[in-house]
Amino acid sequence: MAINEAADRADFSINEQVIVRALGPTLTNFGITGALADPTLSLLDANGTLLAFNDNWKNTQQAEIIATSKAPRDDLESAIVHALGPGNYTAVVSGVNNTTGVALVEIYALQ
């Protein structure tokens, strides 16, 4: 997996089960000011087709996310567990009600 430095794009050359996380509120614990209070997360394929969406990680896939040991610390943060084949993917983070702020996107390959 290679992460594009320009943003939140990933290129996969093999099939991978991943967890994608969008963190906002947790960042304040590390001294980040202006953190996005309630991030949403969309996962898109190379054609821009929506593969998955999450707002508040416990609302969907809670058991799968907990099983990864990478559940976000804050209930308002977002996460998606998804199987990705070879190709390019984009993670889009937005704020609920068009709010803005600092967010962190993380992509972990799961074993």
C-alpha positions as CSV (number, residue, x, y, z in Angstrom):
1,M,0.0,0.0,0.0
2,A,1.3,3.5,-0.9
3,I,-0.2,6.7,0.5
4,N,-0.2,9.7,-1.7
5,E,1.4,12.6,0.1
6,A,-1.0,15.0,-1.5
7,A,-3.9,13.8,0.6
8,D,-5.9,10.8,1.6
9,R,-5.5,8.5,-1.4
10,A,-4.1,5.0,-1.3
11,D,-3.0,2.6,-4.0
12,F,-3.3,-1.1,-3.3
13,S,-1.5,-3.7,-5.4
14,I,-3.0,-6.7,-3.6
15,N,-6.3,-7.5,-1.9
16,E,-6.3,-6.0,1.6
17,Q,-8.8,-5.9,4.4
18,V,-8.3,-2.4,5.9
19,I,-9.7,-0.1,8.6
20,V,-9.9,3.6,7.6
21,R,-10.3,6.1,10.5
22,A,-11.2,9.8,10.6
23,L,-10.1,11.3,13.8
24,G,-11.0,14.8,15.1
25,P,-11.9,15.1,18.8
26,T,-9.0,12.7,19.8
27,L,-6.5,15.2,18.4
28,T,-7.2,17.7,21.2
29,N,-5.6,15.2,23.6
30,F,-2.4,15.8,21.7
31,G,-2.5,19.6,21.8
32,I,-4.1,20.1,18.4
33,T,-6.3,23.1,18.3
34,G,-9.2,23.5,16.0
35,A,-9.9,19.8,15.7
36,L,-12.9,18.8,13.6
37,A,-15.6,18.1,16.2
38,D,-17.7,15.5,14.4
39,P,-16.0,14.0,11.3
40,T,-17.7,11.8,8.7
41,L,-15.8,9.4,6.4
42,S,-16.5,8.4,2.8
43,L,-14.5,5.7,1.0
44,L,-14.5,6.0,-2.8
45,D,-13.0,3.9,-5.6
46,A,-11.0,5.2,-8.5
47,N,-14.2,6.1,-10.4
48,G,-15.5,8.2,-7.5
49,T,-18.1,5.5,-6.6
50,L,-19.0,5.5,-2.9
51,L,-18.0,2.2,-1.4
52,A,-18.8,3.0,2.3
53,F,-19.8,5.9,4.5
54,N,-19.6,6.3,8.3
55,D,-20.7,9.0,10.8
56,N,-19.9,8.0,14.3
57,W,-18.1,4.7,14.3
58,K,-20.4,2.8,16.6
59,N,-23.4,3.4,14.3
60,T,-22.2,0.9,11.7
61,Q,-19.8,-2.0,11.9
62,Q,-19.2,-1.6,15.6
63,A,-18.3,-5.3,16.2
64,E,-15.9,-5.4,13.2
65,I,-14.2,-2.2,14.2
66,I,-13.7,-3.3,17.8
67,A,-12.3,-6.7,16.6
68,T,-9.5,-4.7,14.8
69,S,-8.3,-3.3,18.1
70,K,-8.2,0.1,16.3
71,A,-11.5,1.6,17.3
72,P,-11.4,5.4,17.6
73,R,-11.3,6.8,21.1
74,D,-14.2,9.2,20.6
75,D,-17.7,8.0,19.7
76,L,-18.1,11.0,17.2
77,E,-15.1,9.8,15.1
78,S,-15.6,7.7,12.1
79,A,-14.2,4.3,10.9
80,I,-14.8,1.9,8.1
81,V,-13.6,-1.7,7.7
82,H,-13.6,-2.7,4.1
83,A,-11.9,-5.3,1.7
84,L,-10.1,-3.5,-1.1
85,G,-8.8,-5.1,-4.3
86,P,-6.0,-3.7,-6.4
87,G,-6.5,-0.1,-7.4
88,N,-6.7,3.4,-6.2
89,Y,-9.0,4.6,-3.4
90,T,-9.8,8.0,-1.8
91,A,-10.9,8.7,1.8
92,V,-12.9,11.9,2.2
93,V,-13.4,13.5,5.6
94,S,-16.1,16.1,6.1
95,G,-17.6,17.8,9.1
96,V,-21.2,17.2,10.1
97,N,-23.3,20.2,9.1
98,N,-20.4,21.5,7.0
99,T,-18.2,22.3,10.0
100,T,-14.5,22.6,9.5
101,G,-11.4,21.8,11.4
102,V,-8.3,19.7,11.6
103,A,-8.7,15.9,11.1
104,L,-6.4,12.9,10.7
105,V,-7.1,10.1,8.2
106,E,-5.4,6.8,9.0
107,I,-5.4,3.6,7.0
108,Y,-4.3,0.3,8.5
109,A,-4.0,-3.0,6.7
110,L,-5.4,-5.7,8.8
111,Q,-3.8,-9.2,9.1
